[in-house]
Amino acid sequence: MSRPVHLVPTPVLEAVGIGDTVVLDGAEGRHAVVVRRLRVGEVIDLVDGAGVRARVRISRIVDPSALEADVLTIVTEPVPAPRIVVVQALAKGDRGETAVETLTEVGVDVIVPWQAARCVVQWTGGKGASGLARWSRIALESGKQSRRARFPEVGAVASTDGVLELIHSAAVALVLDETADRALTQVAIPPEGDVVLVVGPEGGFSEDESAAFEAAGAVAVRLGPTVLRTSTAGTVAAAVIFSATSRWQVQ
Protein backbone atom coordinates (compact mmCIF):
# COMPACT_ATOMS: atom_id res chain seq x y z
CA MET A 1 0.00 0.00 0.00
CA SER A 2 1.28 3.50 -0.80
CA ARG A 3 2.33 5.84 2.00
CA PRO A 4 -0.27 7.98 3.76
CA VAL A 5 -0.22 11.68 2.87
CA HIS A 6 -0.73 14.49 5.35
CA LEU A 7 -1.00 18.20 4.62
CA VAL A 8 1.30 20.74 6.26
CA PRO A 9 1.77 24.46 5.57
CA THR A 10 4.38 25.40 2.97
CA PRO A 11 6.54 27.38 5.47
CA VAL A 12 6.96 24.23 7.57
CA LEU A 13 8.44 22.29 4.67
CA GLU A 14 10.50 25.26 3.49
CA ALA A 15 12.18 25.39 6.91
CA VAL A 16 13.45 21.79 6.97
CA GLY A 17 15.97 19.68 5.08
CA ILE A 18 17.10 16.07 4.98
CA GLY A 19 17.88 14.85 8.50
CA ASP A 20 15.84 17.54 10.24
CA THR A 21 12.89 16.84 12.51
CA VAL A 22 9.44 18.07 11.56
CA VAL A 23 6.32 18.22 13.74
CA LEU A 24 2.90 17.17 12.48
CA ASP A 25 0.24 18.54 14.82
CA GLY A 26 -3.26 19.98 14.88
CA ALA A 27 -6.03 18.22 12.98
CA GLU A 28 -3.56 16.44 10.69
CA GLY A 29 -1.53 15.22 13.64
CA ARG A 30 -4.62 13.93 15.42
CA HIS A 31 -5.77 12.15 12.27
CA ALA A 32 -2.37 10.50 11.94
CA VAL A 33 -2.15 9.38 15.57
CA VAL A 34 -5.78 8.65 16.50
CA VAL A 35 -7.45 7.70 13.23
CA ARG A 36 -4.62 6.16 11.21
CA ARG A 37 -2.89 4.89 14.36
CA LEU A 38 0.53 5.50 12.89
CA ARG A 39 3.45 4.32 14.98
CA VAL A 40 7.13 5.07 15.48
CA GLY A 41 9.17 3.80 12.54
CA GLU A 42 6.45 4.17 9.91
CA VAL A 43 7.18 6.23 6.81
CA ILE A 44 4.66 8.80 5.56
CA ASP A 45 4.61 11.73 3.13
CA LEU A 46 4.05 15.33 4.13
CA VAL A 47 2.89 17.66 1.34
CA ASP A 48 1.92 21.29 1.10
CA GLY A 49 -0.59 20.89 -1.74
CA ALA A 50 1.60 23.10 -3.96
CA GLY A 51 4.09 20.47 -5.12
CA VAL A 52 6.45 19.98 -2.18
CA ARG A 53 6.68 16.43 -0.85
CA ALA A 54 8.75 15.35 2.17
CA ARG A 55 9.17 11.67 2.95
CA VAL A 56 9.56 11.27 6.69
CA ARG A 57 9.97 8.51 9.28
CA ILE A 58 8.04 8.90 12.52
CA SER A 59 10.45 9.16 15.46
CA ARG A 60 8.14 10.03 18.35
CA ILE A 61 4.45 10.23 19.19
CA VAL A 62 4.19 13.42 21.22
CA ASP A 63 0.53 13.19 22.25
CA PRO A 64 -2.82 12.24 20.65
CA SER A 65 -2.60 15.22 18.30
CA ALA A 66 1.09 15.46 17.42
CA LEU A 67 4.05 13.45 16.23
CA GLU A 68 7.66 14.11 15.31
CA ALA A 69 9.34 12.68 12.22
CA ASP A 70 12.77 12.73 10.61
CA VAL A 71 13.00 14.01 7.03
CA LEU A 72 14.34 11.35 4.64
CA THR A 73 13.85 13.15 1.32
CA ILE A 74 12.26 16.37 0.20
CA VAL A 75 11.47 17.33 -3.39
CA THR A 76 9.41 19.86 -5.30
CA GLU A 77 7.47 18.10 -8.00
CA PRO A 78 7.48 19.96 -11.34
CA VAL A 79 4.40 21.75 -12.59
CA PRO A 80 2.69 19.19 -14.85
CA ALA A 81 2.30 19.71 -18.57
CA PRO A 82 -0.02 19.97 -20.26
CA ARG A 83 -2.20 21.52 -17.60
CA ILE A 84 -5.73 20.08 -17.53
CA VAL A 85 -8.46 22.64 -16.75
CA VAL A 86 -11.98 21.29 -16.34
CA VAL A 87 -14.93 23.67 -16.54
CA GLN A 88 -17.62 21.81 -14.61
CA ALA A 89 -21.24 22.94 -14.86
CA LEU A 90 -23.07 23.07 -11.55
CA ALA A 91 -25.23 20.03 -10.87
CA LYS A 92 -28.03 19.23 -8.46
CA GLY A 93 -27.62 17.02 -5.41
CA ASP A 94 -24.15 15.74 -4.74
CA ARG A 95 -23.22 15.22 -8.39
CA GLY A 96 -21.04 18.32 -8.51
CA GLU A 97 -19.18 17.14 -5.43
CA THR A 98 -18.72 13.70 -6.98
CA ALA A 99 -17.23 15.38 -10.04
CA VAL A 100 -14.75 17.36 -7.93
CA GLU A 101 -13.75 14.28 -5.97
CA THR A 102 -13.08 12.09 -8.99
CA LEU A 103 -11.52 14.85 -11.09
CA THR A 104 -9.05 15.37 -8.25
CA GLU A 105 -8.34 11.66 -7.99
CA VAL A 106 -7.69 11.35 -11.72
CA GLY A 107 -5.21 14.25 -11.58
CA VAL A 108 -6.71 17.41 -13.11
CA ASP A 109 -5.03 20.69 -12.25
CA VAL A 110 -7.85 23.26 -12.21
CA ILE A 111 -11.58 22.87 -11.62
CA VAL A 112 -13.78 25.81 -12.57
CA PRO A 113 -17.45 25.76 -11.51
CA TRP A 114 -19.65 27.12 -14.28
CA GLN A 115 -23.10 28.66 -13.96
CA ALA A 116 -24.46 27.47 -17.32
CA ALA A 117 -27.78 28.66 -18.72
CA ARG A 118 -29.51 25.33 -18.08
CA CYS A 119 -28.08 24.63 -14.64
CA VAL A 120 -30.84 23.73 -12.20
CA VAL A 121 -28.62 24.76 -9.30
CA GLN A 122 -28.00 28.50 -8.87
CA TRP A 123 -24.98 29.60 -6.85
CA THR A 124 -26.15 33.06 -5.88
CA GLY A 125 -25.37 35.03 -2.76
CA GLY A 126 -24.30 32.86 0.15
CA LYS A 127 -24.81 29.69 -1.86
CA GLY A 128 -21.86 30.62 -4.06
CA ALA A 129 -19.49 31.06 -1.13
CA SER A 130 -20.60 27.88 0.63
CA GLY A 131 -20.50 25.91 -2.61
CA LEU A 132 -16.96 27.01 -3.37
CA ALA A 133 -15.86 26.22 0.18
CA ARG A 134 -17.38 22.76 -0.13
CA TRP A 135 -15.73 22.05 -3.49
CA SER A 136 -12.36 23.29 -2.15
CA ARG A 137 -12.64 21.06 0.92
CA ILE A 138 -13.47 18.04 -1.22
CA ALA A 139 -10.52 18.76 -3.53
CA LEU A 140 -8.21 18.95 -0.51
CA GLU A 141 -9.43 15.72 1.06
CA SER A 142 -9.42 13.91 -2.28
CA GLY A 143 -5.93 15.25 -2.99
CA LYS A 144 -4.65 13.63 0.19
CA GLN A 145 -6.52 10.39 -0.45
CA SER A 146 -5.06 10.12 -3.95
CA ARG A 147 -1.54 10.82 -2.63
CA ARG A 148 -1.06 14.04 -4.59
CA ALA A 149 1.57 16.63 -3.66
CA ARG A 150 -0.04 19.29 -5.83
CA PHE A 151 -3.77 19.74 -5.25
CA PRO A 152 -6.10 21.14 -7.90
CA GLU A 153 -7.05 24.78 -7.84
CA VAL A 154 -10.79 25.37 -7.50
CA GLY A 155 -11.55 28.60 -9.32
CA ALA A 156 -14.31 31.12 -8.74
CA VAL A 157 -17.70 30.51 -10.30
CA ALA A 158 -17.43 31.37 -13.98
CA SER A 159 -20.00 32.89 -16.27
CA THR A 160 -20.11 31.83 -19.90
CA ASP A 161 -17.99 34.88 -20.74
CA GLY A 162 -15.43 33.63 -18.23
CA VAL A 163 -15.41 30.21 -19.90
CA LEU A 164 -14.85 31.88 -23.28
CA GLU A 165 -11.77 33.61 -21.87
CA LEU A 166 -10.37 30.24 -20.80
CA ILE A 167 -11.07 28.83 -24.27
CA HIS A 168 -9.31 31.74 -25.98
CA SER A 169 -6.16 31.24 -23.86
CA ALA A 170 -6.05 27.44 -24.17
CA ALA A 171 -3.68 25.37 -26.29
CA VAL A 172 -6.75 23.30 -27.12
CA ALA A 173 -10.32 23.55 -25.84
CA LEU A 174 -12.74 20.64 -25.94
CA VAL A 175 -16.48 20.68 -25.32
CA LEU A 176 -18.13 17.37 -24.39
CA ASP A 177 -21.18 17.06 -26.63
CA GLU A 178 -23.10 13.81 -27.12
CA THR A 179 -24.15 14.98 -30.62
CA ALA A 180 -20.62 15.71 -31.84
CA ASP A 181 -19.31 13.88 -34.90
CA ARG A 182 -15.71 13.84 -33.67
CA ALA A 183 -14.42 11.48 -30.99
CA LEU A 184 -12.21 12.78 -28.19
CA THR A 185 -9.61 10.16 -29.13
CA GLN A 186 -9.27 11.78 -32.57
CA VAL A 187 -8.01 15.08 -31.13
CA ALA A 188 -4.27 15.66 -30.84
CA ILE A 189 -3.37 16.76 -27.30
CA PRO A 190 -0.50 19.28 -27.16
CA PRO A 191 2.41 18.54 -24.80
CA GLU A 192 2.36 22.04 -23.28
CA GLY A 193 -0.15 24.72 -22.39
CA ASP A 194 -3.70 24.43 -21.09
CA VAL A 195 -6.13 21.77 -22.20
CA VAL A 196 -9.56 23.18 -21.35
CA LEU A 197 -12.37 20.65 -21.07
CA VAL A 198 -15.94 21.96 -20.80
CA VAL A 199 -18.54 19.71 -19.16
CA GLY A 200 -22.13 20.86 -19.56
CA PRO A 201 -25.12 20.65 -17.22
CA GLU A 202 -27.64 17.83 -17.11
CA GLY A 203 -29.93 19.83 -19.41
CA GLY A 204 -27.20 20.24 -22.01
CA PHE A 205 -25.75 23.36 -23.61
CA SER A 206 -27.96 26.15 -24.85
CA GLU A 207 -27.74 27.04 -28.54
CA ASP A 208 -26.07 30.32 -27.64
CA GLU A 209 -23.43 28.58 -25.52
CA SER A 210 -22.63 26.01 -28.22
CA ALA A 211 -22.34 28.72 -30.86
CA ALA A 212 -20.13 30.91 -28.66
CA PHE A 213 -17.80 28.03 -27.81
CA GLU A 214 -17.44 27.08 -31.47
CA ALA A 215 -16.77 30.68 -32.47
CA ALA A 216 -14.08 30.90 -29.77
CA GLY A 217 -12.28 27.90 -31.27
CA ALA A 218 -13.44 25.06 -29.02
CA VAL A 219 -13.84 21.61 -30.56
CA ALA A 220 -17.00 19.64 -29.82
CA VAL A 221 -16.19 15.99 -29.04
CA ARG A 222 -17.93 12.94 -27.68
CA LEU A 223 -16.64 10.06 -25.61
CA GLY A 224 -18.46 7.16 -27.19
CA PRO A 225 -21.87 5.63 -27.93
CA THR A 226 -23.21 6.06 -24.38
CA VAL A 227 -24.23 9.23 -22.54
CA LEU A 228 -22.54 9.91 -19.21
CA ARG A 229 -23.81 12.05 -16.35
CA THR A 230 -22.25 15.44 -15.76
CA SER A 231 -20.72 14.01 -12.58
CA THR A 232 -18.70 11.38 -14.45
CA ALA A 233 -18.21 12.69 -17.99
CA GLY A 234 -15.36 15.05 -17.11
CA THR A 235 -13.45 12.42 -15.18
CA VAL A 236 -13.69 9.89 -17.99
CA ALA A 237 -12.68 12.50 -20.57
CA ALA A 238 -9.75 13.63 -18.42
CA ALA A 239 -8.56 10.02 -18.20
CA VAL A 240 -8.61 9.78 -22.00
CA ILE A 241 -6.60 13.00 -22.22
CA PHE A 242 -4.07 11.88 -19.63
CA SER A 243 -3.59 8.62 -21.51
CA ALA A 244 -2.70 10.63 -24.64
CA THR A 245 0.03 12.57 -22.84
CA SER A 246 3.08 11.77 -20.73
CA ARG A 247 1.18 12.61 -17.53
CA TRP A 248 0.33 9.01 -16.75
CA GLN A 249 3.65 7.46 -17.71
CA VAL A 250 5.16 5.45 -14.86
CA GLN A 251 8.34 7.11 -13.65
N, C-alpha and C positions, 0 to 999 in steps of 0.2 A: 504493500500500500504506500502511496506517496506521502510525503511529509505534511503534517498539518501546517497551515498558514495562519499567522496572526498579524493584525494590523498595528503598526506603531507610527507615531508622527515622524515626518521626514527629519526634523532636527535631531531626533534621537539617533537615527542611523548615520547622519552626517557627522556625529560626534565620536563615533567608534571606528576601530579598525580591527584587523585580524589579531586575535589574542586578547582583546579587551572584553570586559564584562558589561553586559547590557541588562537592564531591568525591564521586565514585562509586568505591568501592574494595571490597576483599574479594571474596567469591564473585561478587557482582553485577558488580563492576568487571571481573573476569577474564572473565566471560561476555560482557560488552559488547565488550571489546577483542579477546579471543582467539577466541571462538566466533562472535559476530556480526560481528566485524571492523569495528566502527564507526570512523569517521574524523573528523578535525577538520572542523567545519562542518555535520555532520549534526545534525538535531534529533530529540530523543527525549523521552519523558515519564518523570518520576520520581514514584512514588506511594508512599504509606505503608500502603496497604491499608485505611485507615480514612476515605477520602474526599478526602484532599489530593492534588492533582495539580499538579506543576510542569513546565512545558514549558521545556526547556533546549537550548542549542546548544553542542556540544562545542567547547572552545577549546584543549585540550591533552591529549595522551595522555601520562600520567606514566610508566607502565611497563606491563608485561603484565597488571597487576591493578588499575589505577587510571586514571581520567581526570578532567579538570576540565571544567566546563561553566558557561556563563553563563545565569542564570535570565531567561527571556523573559516568562513569565506564571506565576502561581500562584493556584490557586483551591481552595476547599473545596466539593466537590460536595454538594448537599443530601441528607439522608437520604431514600431513595425511599419513596413511598407509592402503593398499599398495600404493606406488607412481606409478602413471600412466604416462608413457613416450610414446608419440606418435611420430613415425618417419613418417613424411609426405612428400611424393614425390612432387616435384615442379610441378605446373600445370599452364596451359596457362590462360590468361585472369585474372579474379578476383577470380577464383576458389580456389587458394591457400589461398587468404585472407579470403574467406568465411570459409574455413576449420579452420583457426586460430581463427576466431571470435567465431564459434560455439564450437570448442574444449575448448576454454576458458570458455564459458558460461556453458558447461556441467561439467567442473571442473577438467580437466587434469592438471598435474603438470609440465610437460616438453614437449615442442614441438620442434622437431629437423627437420629442412628442409633437404631433401635428394635429391642429384643430381643423380637420377637413370639413367640407361643406355638408357631407352626409353623416358626420359623426353623431351618434345618439348622445354620447356623453359630451357635456359642455364644461370645460375647465374655466369658469369665470369666477372672479373675486377670490374668496378664500379657498375655493375648490382647486384653483390653479396652484396655489402655494402648497397645499396639503398633498396634491397629486404629485408634484415635483419632488417633495420631500420623501414621499413613499417610493417613487421610482428610484431615487438616489439611494435610499436605504437598501432596497432590493439589489441594486447593482453592486453595492458594497458587500453585502452578505454573499451574493452569488460569486463575486470576485474572489473572496476568500475560499469558498467551497470549491471553486474550480482551480485553485492554486495559482491564481494570477498574481504577478507583481505589479502590473499596470492595469488599473481598473478603468472601465469605460467612463467617459464623460457623459453626463446626462444634461443635455442642453435645455434652454428655456423653451416654453411652448411656442412653436412656430406657426405663423399664418402661411397661407399659400404663397404669398410674396416672399416670405422668408425661405420657403422651400425652393423657390425659383432662384434665389441668390445662391443657395448651395449647389444647385444644378449647374449654374453658370460657371462656378469656380471649380467644378469637379473635373478630374481626368476622364471619367466616364460616369454617366448617370443612367440608372436603370429603374424603370417603373414596372412593378409586378402587375400584369394585366392578363386575366384569364382568357381574353379574346385576342391576344396578340398572336401574330403569325410566326414570330421569331422565338426560338427557345433560348433560355438563359445560357445554355451550354454552347451556343453558337457565337457568343459575344467574346471578343478578345479582351482580357483583363490586363490593364497596364501594370508594370512592376512598381511604379511610383505614383504619387499623388493620391487624391481622394477618389474612392469608388462610392458614389452615393446611391443608395438603394431605397426606393420609395415604396412603402407598404400602405395600401389604402384601407379605408374603413370597411366594416361589414356590408354597408350599402353600396360599396364601389365608388369609383371616381365620378364626379360630375363631368358633364361635357366640357365645361369651361376649364376645369382642372386638367383634363386630358389634353385639351388643345394647347393650354399654356405650357405644360411640360414638354410636349412635342416641339413647340416653337422655341423653347429654351435649349433644345438639343438632347433631351432625354430619350432613351430608347425603350420602347415598350417590349417586355419579354414575358414569357410564361414558363412555369416550371415543368409542366407535364400535362397529362390528360385529366388529372383530378384537380379539384378546387380545394385549396387549403384555407383554414380560418386565418384571420388577421393575426391571431396570437402565435401561429406556427409558421406562416408563410415566410416571414423575414428570416427566421432562424434557418429554415431549410435552404433558402436562397443564399444566405451568407455562407453556409457550409459548401455549397456548389462553388461559390466564388473563392473561398479559401483553398479548395482543392485545385483550383486553376492557377494558384500562385505558389510562392515558396513559403507562405505563412505556416502551412501545416507539415512541412518537411521535418522529419525527425533529425534533431541535431546530434 
